[in-house]
Amino acid sequence: MTGKNRIAAALCAVALTSIASMAQAETLRLLTWGGYAPDTVIKAFEAEYPDINVEVTLSNNEEIIAKLRATGGSGYDLAQPSHDRIMAAQQEYNIYKPLDLAKVETDKMQENLLDAVKTNTTIDGNIYAVPHQWGTSGIVVDKTKAGDVKDWADLCKEEYKGRTSMRLRRTILIGMGYSLGYDPFALYADPAGYQKMLDAVTEKMISCKSIVKTYWNGGDDLSTLLLSGEVVASEAWDSTAFKLYDQNQNFIYVPPSTGALTWIDTFVIPRKGRADDAAYKWINFVMRPEIVTMMSDSTGAISAVKGGIELLPEDKKAAVKLAFDDAAIANMRFFANIPAGLEDMEGKALERIKAATSN
C-alpha cells in the first residue's frame, strides 16, 4: 500500500468511526421547568457523555401531564412534575414507569425529602419518583418594622393594618388553616372536614380584608410593594424573599411557626421513554456538588441532596441559612396529593373571599 493509500485508508476509518459514533448517539429528551436544564449543566453532561445529546422542552405541572397523557407516556425520556401531581395522573392515565432505585444514588438525597416523595408516589409497591429541587411558601418581613410576624395569621394583626399582603390562591388557604389549628393535608381524606376548615378560613380571610394592603399576583409585584415600603410583611415564595435579602438585608424569609408549605420537584420516567440509561445518568449527574451549585444558581431553588443549602451559590446561601435552621426544616409541611374535587372547593372559597366587602 502506498503512502497516499495509507492516508486515504486512515481518513476513511476515522470517517466511518465518526459516522458510527453519531449513529450510536442517543437523545435524552427532558420535559422540565425553566432553569432546570441550564446550558452550563447540559454542556458539562454532554462532555462527560459524548454519546448522549440533551434536548429540552420547558413546561409546568399541568402541561407535563397534558403532554404525556396525549401521547400515552411517549415523546420524552425524563420529566419533572412536582411530587403532589404524580399519583393521580399515574393512576388515571398510566403515563410513567416505576423507577429502578438501584440505579439512583439515593444515599446522596436528604432523607425527609426522599421519604416525602416516596410517600406521595408509591403505587402498588412501585416508586415512581425521586426528589430533585425544593422550595417553600411562607412569609417575608421587614425585620425592622414587622419583626414579630411569625405565622400566617399574623398577617391579619390590626397593628399592621394597610401594610400586609398575600396572594389569593390555595396556598394561603392551607397556611391559614394551619394557623387556625387545622391539619389541612390530613383533612384531604375527609371532604366534609376540609369544607368545615375552608369555611373557618374564609371567615378569617374576609375579616382580614380590611388589614391587607393588596393581593399580589407575581414575585415582581411583591418585590415592588416591599421595596417601596408600602408593605412590611407578606405571604411569599422563599425564592422571592431570598432575592429581596440580596438587595436589602432587612428583608428576611420567615418559615411560619406552623410550618413552611413545601413543594418538591421530582424526576419521573415516562412510560414509553426510550433512553432510560441516559435518564438515570442525568439524575445522578445533577446530584454532584459542583453541578448542584450550578443548578441552584439557575433555578433559585435548593437541591434535594444532603447539604443542599451549603452547596448554594454564595450570594444565596446567607439568606437561606438565616431562614432554615434544623428545626425549620424538620417542621416543613409537604404538599400532599390533591384528591379529585378538592380544588373546586378551594376555588369557591377564594371566590367568596374576593366577592366579600371589607369590614
C-alpha positions in Angstrom: 0.0 0.0 0.0 1.4 3.4 -1.0 1.7 6.3 1.5 -1.2 8.1 -0.2 -3.3 4.9 0.1 -2.4 4.6 3.8 -3.5 8.2 4.4 -6.7 7.6 2.5 -7.5 4.4 4.4 -6.8 6.2 7.7 -9.1 9.1 6.8 -11.8 6.6 5.8 -11.5 4.7 9.1 -11.8 8.0 11.0 -14.9 9.0 9.0 -16.5 5.6 9.5 -15.8 5.7 13.2 -17.3 9.2 13.4 -20.4 8.1 11.5 -20.8 5.0 13.7 -20.5 7.2 16.8 -23.1 9.6 15.5 -25.4 6.7 14.7 -25.0 5.3 18.2 -25.6 8.6 19.9 -28.9 8.8 21.7 -31.1 11.8 22.7 -32.2 12.4 26.2 -35.5 14.3 25.9 -36.1 16.3 29.1 -39.6 17.8 29.9 -38.8 20.2 32.6 -39.2 23.7 34.2 -37.4 26.8 33.2 -33.9 26.9 34.7 -33.8 23.2 35.4 -31.5 22.4 32.5 -29.2 25.4 32.1 -26.7 25.4 29.2 -23.7 25.1 31.6 -25.0 21.8 33.0 -26.0 20.4 29.6 -22.5 21.2 28.2 -20.9 19.5 31.2 -23.1 16.4 30.9 -22.5 16.1 27.1 -18.8 16.5 27.6 -18.8 13.5 30.0 -21.2 11.5 27.9 -20.5 12.4 24.3 -22.8 9.7 23.1 -25.8 11.5 24.6 -27.5 14.6 23.3 -29.8 16.5 25.6 -33.0 18.0 24.2 -35.0 20.3 26.5 -38.7 21.1 26.4 -39.9 23.7 29.0 -43.1 23.0 30.8 -45.1 23.1 34.0 -47.2 20.7 36.1 -50.3 21.0 34.0 -48.5 20.8 30.7 -46.4 17.8 31.7 -49.5 15.8 32.5 -51.3 17.0 29.3 -48.4 16.2 27.0 -47.8 12.8 28.4 -51.5 12.0 28.6 -51.9 12.9 24.9 -49.1 10.5 23.9 -49.6 7.7 26.4 -46.3 8.5 28.0 -44.2 8.8 24.9 -42.2 11.6 23.4 -40.0 12.3 26.4 -37.4 10.3 28.4 -37.4 12.2 31.7 -39.9 14.6 33.2 -40.1 16.8 36.4 -43.5 17.2 37.9 -44.0 18.3 41.5 -44.4 15.5 44.0 -48.1 16.1 44.7 -49.0 15.9 41.0 -47.9 12.4 40.2 -50.0 9.8 41.8 -53.4 10.9 40.5 -52.1 11.3 37.0 -50.4 7.9 37.0 -53.5 6.2 38.4 -55.8 7.8 35.8 -53.5 7.9 32.7 -50.7 5.4 33.3 -48.0 7.7 31.9 -45.0 6.8 34.0 -42.9 3.7 34.6 -41.6 2.6 38.0 -38.1 3.7 38.9 -35.3 1.3 39.5 -33.8 2.8 42.6 -30.8 0.6 42.4 -29.8 2.9 39.5 -30.2 6.1 41.5 -27.7 7.3 44.1 -30.5 7.9 46.7 -27.9 7.8 49.6 -27.0 11.3 48.5 -30.5 12.6 49.0 -31.9 14.3 52.1 -33.9 11.6 53.8 -37.0 13.6 54.7 -37.4 14.8 51.1 -36.8 11.3 49.7 -39.4 9.9 52.1 -41.9 12.6 51.3 -41.6 11.8 47.6 -41.8 8.1 48.1 -45.0 8.5 50.2 -46.6 10.6 47.5 -45.6 8.4 44.6 -45.8 4.8 45.7 -48.4 2.8 43.9 -48.8 -1.0 44.4 -45.4 -1.1 45.9 -43.7 0.7 43.0 -42.0 4.1 43.4 -42.4 6.5 40.5 -40.3 9.5 41.5 -37.2 10.8 43.4 -36.7 14.4 44.5 -34.6 17.0 42.7 -35.2 20.5 44.0 -37.4 22.0 46.7 -38.7 25.3 47.9 -41.4 26.7 50.2 -44.1 29.2 50.7 -44.0 31.2 53.9 -43.6 34.8 55.0 -41.3 37.7 54.1 -40.9 40.5 56.6 -39.1 43.8 57.0 -37.4 42.8 60.3 -37.1 46.4 61.4 -40.9 47.0 61.1 -42.6 43.7 61.5 -40.2 41.5 63.5 -42.9 39.8 65.5 -44.7 38.3 62.4 -44.1 34.6 62.8 -47.1 32.8 61.3 -49.8 33.2 58.6 -52.5 34.7 60.9 -50.1 37.4 62.0 -50.6 39.0 58.6 -54.1 39.9 59.9 -53.0 41.7 63.0 -54.7 45.0 63.5 -51.4 46.8 64.2 -50.3 46.1 60.6 -53.4 47.5 59.0 -52.8 48.5 55.4 -49.2 47.2 55.5 -49.5 43.4 54.8 -50.1 41.4 51.6 -50.8 37.9 50.4 -51.8 36.0 47.3 -55.3 34.8 46.8 -54.5 31.3 45.8 -54.8 27.9 47.5 -51.5 28.3 49.4 -52.9 31.0 51.7 -56.0 28.9 52.4 -53.8 26.0 53.5 -51.4 28.2 55.5 -54.2 30.0 57.3 -55.8 26.6 58.0 -52.7 25.6 59.9 -52.7 28.9 61.8 -56.3 28.2 62.9 -55.3 24.8 64.3 -56.4 22.5 61.5 -54.2 20.0 59.6 -55.3 20.6 56.0 -53.4 17.8 54.4 -54.8 15.3 56.9 -58.2 16.5 56.0 -57.8 15.7 52.4 -59.3 12.3 53.2 -62.3 14.0 54.8 -64.1 16.3 52.4 -66.7 17.4 55.0 -63.9 18.2 57.4 -62.0 20.0 54.8 -65.1 22.1 53.9 -65.5 23.0 57.6 -61.9 24.2 57.6 -62.4 26.2 54.4 -65.5 27.8 56.0 -63.4 28.9 59.0 -60.5 30.1 56.8 -62.9 32.0 54.6 -64.4 33.9 57.6 -60.9 34.7 58.8 -59.8 35.9 55.4 -62.8 38.1 54.9 -62.3 39.7 58.3 -58.6 40.2 57.2 -59.5 42.1 54.1 -59.5 45.4 56.0 -56.0 44.7 57.1 -54.4 43.7 53.8 -53.0 46.5 51.7 -53.4 44.5 48.4 -53.2 41.0 47.0 -50.1 40.3 44.8 -50.0 38.1 41.7 -46.3 37.6 41.0 -42.9 37.9 42.5 -42.3 41.3 40.8 -45.5 42.7 42.3 -44.5 41.6 45.8 -40.9 42.9 45.4 -42.2 46.4 44.4 -44.6 46.5 47.4 -41.8 45.7 49.9 -39.0 47.8 48.4 -41.3 50.8 48.2 -42.2 50.4 51.9 -45.9 50.0 51.2 -45.9 46.5 52.7 -43.8 45.3 55.7 -44.9 41.7 55.8 -46.4 39.3 53.3 -47.0 35.7 52.2 -44.1 34.9 49.9 -42.2 32.3 48.0 -38.9 31.8 49.6 -37.0 32.4 46.4 -38.6 35.9 46.2 -37.6 36.6 49.8 -34.1 35.5 49.2 -33.7 37.8 46.2 -35.0 40.7 48.3 -32.5 39.9 51.1 -29.7 40.3 48.5 -31.0 43.8 47.8 -31.8 44.8 51.4 -30.8 42.6 54.4 -33.8 44.0 56.4 -36.0 41.6 54.3 -35.9 38.1 55.7 -37.8 35.0 55.0 -39.7 33.5 57.9 -40.8 29.9 57.8 -44.2 30.1 59.6 -44.2 28.7 63.1 -46.9 26.1 62.0 -44.6 25.0 59.2 -43.5 26.3 55.7 -45.5 24.7 52.9 -43.1 22.7 50.9 -43.0 21.6 47.2 -40.6 19.2 45.7 -39.9 18.9 42.0 -39.0 15.4 41.1 -37.7 13.1 38.4 -40.0 10.6 36.7 -39.5 8.4 33.7 -42.4 8.5 31.1 -43.9 5.1 30.4 -42.7 5.0 26.7 -39.4 6.7 27.2 -36.6 5.2 25.1 -33.5 6.4 26.9 -33.7 5.1 30.5 -30.0 4.6 31.0 -29.4 8.2 29.9 -32.1 9.4 32.2 -30.5 7.7 35.2 -27.2 9.2 34.3 -28.7 12.7 34.2 -30.4 12.1 37.6 -27.1 11.1 39.2 -25.1 13.7 37.4 -27.1 16.7 38.8 -26.5 15.5 42.3 -22.8 16.1 42.1 -21.7 19.0 44.4 -20.4 21.2 41.6 -23.4 20.6 39.4 -25.8 21.2 42.4 -24.3 24.7 42.8 -24.7 25.4 39.0 -28.2 24.2 39.0 -29.3 26.1 42.1 -27.8 29.3 40.7 -30.1 28.8 37.7 -33.3 27.7 39.5 -33.1 29.7 42.7 -34.3 26.6 44.5 -32.5 24.2 46.9 -31.2 20.8 45.8 -32.6 17.7 47.5 -29.1 16.3 48.2 -27.8 16.2 51.7 -26.1 19.6 52.5 -28.0 21.2 49.6 -28.1 24.6 51.4 -24.3 24.5 51.9 -24.0 23.9 48.1 -26.0 27.0 47.2 -24.1 29.9 45.4 -22.6 32.2 47.9 -25.0 35.1 47.1 -28.0 32.9 48.0 -26.6 30.9 50.9 -26.7 33.6 53.6 -30.4 34.3 53.2 -31.3 30.6 53.1 -29.2 29.7 56.2 -30.7 32.6 58.1 -34.2 31.2 57.4 -33.8 27.5 57.6 -32.2 26.0 60.7 -32.7 22.3 61.5 -35.9 23.0 63.4 -37.5 24.8 60.5 -36.5 22.0 58.1 -37.9 19.4 60.4 -41.2 21.4 60.6 -41.8 21.7 56.9 -45.3 20.7 55.7 -45.1 18.8 52.4 -47.9 19.3 49.9 -50.0 16.2 49.7 -51.6 14.5 46.7 -54.7 16.6 45.7 -57.9 14.5 45.7 -60.5 15.0 43.0 -62.9 17.8 43.6 -60.8 19.5 46.3 -59.5 22.3 44.2 -63.1 23.1 43.2 -64.0 23.5 46.9 -61.0 25.8 47.3 -61.9 27.8 44.3 -65.4 28.5 45.7 -63.8 29.7 49.0 -61.5 32.0 47.1 -64.4 33.4 45.1 -66.3 34.1 48.4 -63.3 36.0 49.7 -62.8 38.0 46.6 -66.5 39.0 46.5 -66.8 40.0 50.1 -66.5 43.6 51.2 -64.0 44.7 53.8 -65.4 45.2 57.3 
